[in-house]
Structures are given as C-alpha cells and as structure tokens.
Amino acid sequence: MIEKKEVTWFPSYGAEMRGGTAHCTVIISDEMIGSPVVRNPDILAVMNEASYKRFSERIVAQGLLAYDSSMISIRPPRKDIRLLKVPASGIAALSSAPKSANMVMLGALISVMSIISLDSTLEGLRVITPTRRSDSVAVNSTLLRKGYQLVEDTKG
C-alpha cells in the first residue's frame, strides 16, 4: 500500500493455529483485485512439512516454491517449478526472536519477487507494529534484511 499497489490478504487461523496448516493468501497487484481467494498461486512460501505436503501441488507451472530448509527436507516435487531454499528458522534461531523465521522468509521473497522494495517493507513493519510491541521492530527489521541479503548474495 505504501507503494500505491492494490493489496489483499485472506488468512485462515482456525484450529490450524494449534499445529496444523494455517495459511494466508496475499495478493499484490497494480490493478484492482477481484477476489482474495487464490487456488493456484504463483508463489508459495511454506514454513513446515505439513504445509508443504498440503499446498505444494497447487503452484502454477513456472511458479516459485520458497521453503524453510531448516524445517523441511524435500526433493524437488516437480520439474516445472522454481525452488527457493531459505534456512529461515536456522537464521531466526540465532537471533533474539527465534519465532520470527517468517521475517527471514519475507525478506528472501521480497528480493526474489522484486514487486515491492525492502525499504517499503521495513516502513510498513514500523507502521503496523503496535506501540506495545515496538521493541520487536528492530529485530524483525534485522531478520528481514538477513533474508533479503541471503538472496541478493546468490544473484551475483
């Protein structure tokens, strides 16, 4: 939204929060978004084995499967998709916020997608974080940057 894009997100946080395959659909577009529901995503980020098993077959051909390689050991599921191996949990475990592996993954995805900038993402993080959790902004920003840099270092 900071970059004047159309954005929608559609989370699923029911009983899944207790260990199942919680998921959230996010759409970023230059055009109006007709529906927040996506059956076959262009990009899928999975943080655990259960989510990998449940959602990996839905990616469109030539789509991207980004996965937390600290938590998931996979063989390439299909030859018609791209893989992004991100040791998100391992990197987060070395920080003061080991549960923030999602920030590492987000940073990596921002680098790969080139849809939004790292600066806008960091600004968005500062804007949406409640005052009572403002201490988390610094560590989450650091983890975002680490995920971003991880991918940038491989582009060379």
BALOBA-1460 file (C-alpha; in Angstrom, 3 decimals):
// residues 156
<rec num="1" residu="m" x="0.000" y="0.000" z="0.000"/>
<rec num="2" residu="i" x="2.932" y="2.290" z="0.677"/>
<rec num="3" residu="e" x="3.901" y="1.868" z="-2.986"/>
<rec num="4" residu="k" x="0.323" y="2.560" z="-4.146"/>
<rec num="5" residu="k" x="-0.344" y="-1.079" z="-5.067"/>
<rec num="6" residu="e" x="-3.594" y="-2.948" z="-4.606"/>
<rec num="7" residu="v" x="-3.252" y="-5.397" z="-1.714"/>
<rec num="8" residu="t" x="-5.449" y="-8.039" z="-0.159"/>
<rec num="9" residu="w" x="-4.836" y="-10.814" z="2.301"/>
<rec num="10" residu="f" x="-7.058" y="-13.667" z="3.346"/>
<rec num="11" residu="p" x="-5.880" y="-15.560" z="6.458"/>
<rec num="12" residu="s" x="-7.010" y="-18.907" z="7.804"/>
<rec num="13" residu="y" x="-6.400" y="-19.054" z="11.540"/>
<rec num="14" residu="g" x="-8.959" y="-21.515" z="12.892"/>
<rec num="15" residu="a" x="-7.991" y="-24.714" z="14.660"/>
<rec num="16" residu="e" x="-4.898" y="-24.650" z="12.455"/>
<rec num="17" residu="m" x="-3.184" y="-22.379" z="14.977"/>
<rec num="18" residu="r" x="-2.792" y="-25.393" z="17.228"/>
<rec num="19" residu="g" x="-0.294" y="-27.126" z="14.972"/>
<rec num="20" residu="g" x="-1.972" y="-27.688" z="11.616"/>
<rec num="21" residu="t" x="-1.511" y="-25.987" z="8.288"/>
<rec num="22" residu="a" x="-2.524" y="-22.380" z="8.866"/>
<rec num="23" residu="h" x="-2.281" y="-20.344" z="5.692"/>
<rec num="24" residu="c" x="-2.740" y="-16.863" z="4.356"/>
<rec num="25" residu="t" x="-3.280" y="-15.738" z="0.793"/>
<rec num="26" residu="v" x="-1.654" y="-12.408" z="-0.092"/>
<rec num="27" residu="i" x="-2.193" y="-10.623" z="-3.392"/>
<rec num="28" residu="i" x="-0.177" y="-7.599" z="-4.516"/>
<rec num="29" residu="s" x="-1.191" y="-6.062" z="-7.828"/>
<rec num="30" residu="d" x="-1.010" y="-2.916" z="-9.920"/>
<rec num="31" residu="e" x="-4.672" y="-3.494" z="-10.832"/>
<rec num="32" residu="m" x="-7.884" y="-3.889" z="-8.858"/>
<rec num="33" residu="i" x="-8.161" y="-7.288" z="-7.165"/>
<rec num="34" residu="g" x="-11.403" y="-9.127" z="-7.860"/>
<rec num="35" residu="s" x="-11.156" y="-11.842" z="-5.201"/>
<rec num="36" residu="p" x="-8.831" y="-12.576" z="-2.273"/>
<rec num="37" residu="v" x="-9.075" y="-16.320" z="-2.979"/>
<rec num="38" residu="v" x="-6.267" y="-17.984" z="-4.932"/>
<rec num="39" residu="r" x="-6.432" y="-21.684" z="-5.691"/>
<rec num="40" residu="n" x="-3.182" y="-21.926" z="-7.667"/>
<rec num="41" residu="p" x="-0.558" y="-19.428" z="-6.510"/>
<rec num="42" residu="d" x="2.383" y="-18.109" z="-8.495"/>
<rec num="43" residu="i" x="4.453" y="-18.108" z="-5.312"/>
<rec num="44" residu="l" x="4.104" y="-20.396" z="-2.310"/>
<rec num="45" residu="a" x="6.103" y="-19.961" z="0.882"/>
<rec num="46" residu="v" x="5.977" y="-22.905" z="3.275"/>
<rec num="47" residu="m" x="7.393" y="-22.921" z="6.759"/>
<rec num="48" residu="n" x="6.757" y="-26.541" z="7.779"/>
<rec num="49" residu="e" x="6.406" y="-30.044" z="6.372"/>
<rec num="50" residu="a" x="2.607" y="-30.215" z="6.836"/>
<rec num="51" residu="s" x="2.084" y="-27.059" z="4.785"/>
<rec num="52" residu="y" x="4.496" y="-28.297" z="2.134"/>
<rec num="53" residu="k" x="2.560" y="-31.541" z="1.760"/>
<rec num="54" residu="r" x="-0.812" y="-29.817" z="1.699"/>
<rec num="55" residu="f" x="-0.121" y="-26.931" z="-0.679"/>
<rec num="56" residu="s" x="2.926" y="-27.639" z="-2.884"/>
<rec num="57" residu="e" x="0.988" y="-29.289" z="-5.722"/>
<rec num="58" residu="r" x="-1.133" y="-26.156" z="-6.185"/>
<rec num="59" residu="i" x="1.672" y="-23.931" z="-7.536"/>
<rec num="60" residu="v" x="1.257" y="-22.919" z="-11.169"/>
<rec num="61" residu="a" x="3.775" y="-24.118" z="-13.746"/>
<rec num="62" residu="q" x="6.892" y="-21.910" z="-13.622"/>
<rec num="63" residu="g" x="5.803" y="-20.765" z="-10.147"/>
<rec num="64" residu="l" x="8.082" y="-20.431" z="-7.140"/>
<rec num="65" residu="l" x="8.150" y="-22.677" z="-4.077"/>
<rec num="66" residu="a" x="10.032" y="-20.951" z="-1.245"/>
<rec num="67" residu="y" x="10.586" y="-23.227" z="1.723"/>
<rec num="68" residu="d" x="12.184" y="-23.134" z="5.159"/>
<rec num="69" residu="s" x="15.072" y="-25.526" z="4.587"/>
<rec num="70" residu="s" x="15.772" y="-25.589" z="8.329"/>
<rec num="71" residu="m" x="12.399" y="-27.300" z="8.853"/>
<rec num="72" residu="i" x="11.679" y="-29.077" z="5.568"/>
<rec num="73" residu="s" x="13.841" y="-31.565" z="3.724"/>
<rec num="74" residu="i" x="12.419" y="-32.020" z="0.256"/>
<rec num="75" residu="r" x="13.309" y="-33.456" z="-3.077"/>
<rec num="76" residu="p" x="12.150" y="-31.251" z="-5.937"/>
<rec num="77" residu="p" x="8.438" y="-32.105" z="-6.191"/>
<rec num="78" residu="r" x="8.069" y="-31.070" z="-9.810"/>
<rec num="79" residu="k" x="10.391" y="-30.104" z="-12.617"/>
<rec num="80" residu="d" x="8.134" y="-27.250" z="-13.797"/>
<rec num="81" residu="i" x="8.564" y="-25.005" z="-10.709"/>
<rec num="82" residu="r" x="11.421" y="-22.984" z="-9.279"/>
<rec num="83" residu="l" x="12.701" y="-23.595" z="-5.748"/>
<rec num="84" residu="l" x="13.980" y="-21.094" z="-3.198"/>
<rec num="85" residu="k" x="15.711" y="-22.751" z="-0.273"/>
<rec num="86" residu="v" x="15.700" y="-20.399" z="2.749"/>
<rec num="87" residu="p" x="17.106" y="-21.566" z="6.129"/>
<rec num="88" residu="a" x="14.670" y="-19.187" z="7.837"/>
<rec num="89" residu="s" x="14.291" y="-20.981" z="11.179"/>
<rec num="90" residu="g" x="18.039" y="-21.514" z="11.442"/>
<rec num="91" residu="i" x="18.740" y="-17.829" z="10.881"/>
<rec num="92" residu="a" x="15.972" y="-16.746" z="13.280"/>
<rec num="93" residu="a" x="17.229" y="-19.189" z="15.938"/>
<rec num="94" residu="l" x="20.491" y="-17.237" z="16.078"/>
<rec num="95" residu="s" x="18.601" y="-14.032" z="16.910"/>
<rec num="96" residu="s" x="16.712" y="-12.857" z="19.972"/>
<rec num="97" residu="a" x="13.457" y="-13.751" z="18.154"/>
<rec num="98" residu="p" x="13.638" y="-17.438" z="17.177"/>
<rec num="99" residu="k" x="9.915" y="-17.452" z="16.339"/>
<rec num="100" residu="s" x="10.413" y="-14.794" z="13.639"/>
<rec num="101" residu="a" x="11.515" y="-17.124" z="10.846"/>
<rec num="102" residu="n" x="8.664" y="-15.655" z="8.803"/>
<rec num="103" residu="m" x="10.536" y="-12.333" z="8.704"/>
<rec num="104" residu="v" x="13.570" y="-14.049" z="7.164"/>
<rec num="105" residu="m" x="11.327" y="-15.713" z="4.577"/>
<rec num="106" residu="l" x="9.599" y="-12.403" z="3.801"/>
<rec num="107" residu="g" x="12.947" y="-10.718" z="3.206"/>
<rec num="108" residu="a" x="14.003" y="-13.500" z="0.827"/>
<rec num="109" residu="l" x="10.711" y="-13.283" z="-1.059"/>
<rec num="110" residu="i" x="10.970" y="-9.513" z="-1.428"/>
<rec num="111" residu="s" x="14.370" y="-9.932" z="-3.037"/>
<rec num="112" residu="v" x="13.201" y="-12.646" z="-5.441"/>
<rec num="113" residu="m" x="9.857" y="-11.082" z="-6.383"/>
<rec num="114" residu="s" x="11.008" y="-7.508" z="-6.966"/>
<rec num="115" residu="i" x="7.360" y="-6.463" z="-6.577"/>
<rec num="116" residu="i" x="7.906" y="-4.211" z="-3.570"/>
<rec num="117" residu="s" x="11.040" y="-2.675" z="-2.120"/>
<rec num="118" residu="l" x="12.805" y="-3.634" z="1.063"/>
<rec num="119" residu="d" x="12.516" y="-0.016" z="2.251"/>
<rec num="120" residu="s" x="8.715" y="-0.024" z="1.835"/>
<rec num="121" residu="t" x="8.504" y="-3.326" z="3.687"/>
<rec num="122" residu="l" x="10.576" y="-2.015" z="6.573"/>
<rec num="123" residu="e" x="8.453" y="1.139" z="6.694"/>
<rec num="124" residu="g" x="5.289" y="-0.979" z="6.665"/>
<rec num="125" residu="l" x="6.635" y="-3.034" z="9.560"/>
<rec num="126" residu="r" x="7.219" y="0.136" z="11.581"/>
<rec num="127" residu="v" x="3.741" y="1.462" z="10.753"/>
<rec num="128" residu="i" x="1.741" y="-1.689" z="11.585"/>
<rec num="129" residu="t" x="3.585" y="-2.767" z="14.728"/>
<rec num="130" residu="p" x="1.605" y="-1.766" z="17.834"/>
<rec num="131" residu="t" x="3.370" y="0.554" z="20.271"/>
<rec num="132" residu="r" x="3.340" y="-2.141" z="22.948"/>
<rec num="133" residu="r" x="5.486" y="-4.331" z="20.648"/>
<rec num="134" residu="s" x="7.743" y="-1.591" z="19.290"/>
<rec num="135" residu="d" x="10.788" y="-3.414" z="20.687"/>
<rec num="136" residu="s" x="10.213" y="-6.146" z="18.071"/>
<rec num="137" residu="v" x="10.669" y="-3.759" z="15.138"/>
<rec num="138" residu="a" x="14.469" y="-3.718" z="15.369"/>
<rec num="139" residu="v" x="14.933" y="-7.493" z="15.498"/>
<rec num="140" residu="n" x="12.283" y="-8.121" z="12.823"/>
<rec num="141" residu="s" x="13.911" y="-5.500" z="10.588"/>
<rec num="142" residu="t" x="17.272" y="-7.217" z="11.042"/>
<rec num="143" residu="l" x="15.767" y="-10.597" z="10.129"/>
<rec num="144" residu="l" x="14.029" y="-9.119" z="7.067"/>
<rec num="145" residu="r" x="17.361" y="-7.718" z="5.921"/>
<rec num="146" residu="k" x="19.111" y="-11.066" z="6.500"/>
<rec num="147" residu="g" x="16.564" y="-12.906" z="4.351"/>
<rec num="148" residu="y" x="16.832" y="-10.242" z="1.672"/>
<rec num="149" residu="q" x="20.637" y="-10.321" z="1.696"/>
<rec num="150" residu="l" x="20.680" y="-14.120" z="1.572"/>
<rec num="151" residu="v" x="19.040" y="-13.995" z="-1.855"/>
<rec num="152" residu="e" x="20.945" y="-10.926" z="-3.040"/>
<rec num="153" residu="d" x="24.230" y="-12.713" z="-2.300"/>
<rec num="154" residu="t" x="23.243" y="-15.590" z="-4.602"/>
<rec num="155" residu="k" x="22.251" y="-13.334" z="-7.517"/>
<rec num="156" residu="g" x="25.838" y="-12.238" z="-8.178"/>
